[in-house]
Amino acid sequence: MKKLLTLLLAVGFVFGMVSCGGSATTEETTTEETTTVEEVAPVEEEAVEADTTAMDEATEEVEEAAE
């Protein structure tokens, strides 16, 4: 039984090495490099002020609750 298992493992190992091996022929392949440009929308100052105001209010509520 151990010999059979050893043989199966060895065969599996050989097939794994063959399937992952490189090819004997060399082929020239060209790849095109692509670049992506991500456009970012400008930040409006009013939106930033509204966010900080909401954050200040939330901070005050937490501080009051902690007292």
N, C-alpha and C positions, 0 to 999 in steps of 0.2 A: 504494500500500500504506500509506504514512504517513497519507494522508487518511482511509482506511478505519479505521485504528487510532484516529486522532484523533476521528472521528465516534463510534465505539463507546465510547471513554472518556468523551466528552461525554454520550452517552445514559446511560451507567452513572452518571455523576455526577448527572444530572438525576433519575433514578429514586431514587438514594440520598437526595437532598435532599427529594424528595417523601415518601418513606417515613418519614423521620425528622422531618418537619415536624409542627407542632401542628395540631390540628383547628380549624376555623373556629367551631364551636359550643362554647359553654361549658357544661359540666355540673358540677353541684355534687355532689361526692362526699364522703362522710363516712367517716372511718376511726376505728376504735376503738383507743384506746391500751391495750395490755395490759402488765401488769407481772407479773414472775415473782419469786417469793420463794424463795430457796434456803436450805434449812435445813442448818445445819452441826452435825454431831454434836460433843458436848463431848469434849475431849481428856482421856484418862485419864492421871494422873501416872505410873502404873506403866509404861505404854507408852512414855512419853517417857524415863523412866529406863533402860528396857531398850535403847532406841535409842542413848542416849548411852553406855551401857556397851559396846555392840557397837562404837561408833565409837572409843571409847578403846582397846579391844583391837586394833582394826585399825590405829590410829595407832601403837601400841607395836610391832606386828609390822613395820610399814613402817620405823620408826626403827631397829629391830634389824637389819633386812635391809640398811639403808643403811650400817651400821657395818661 
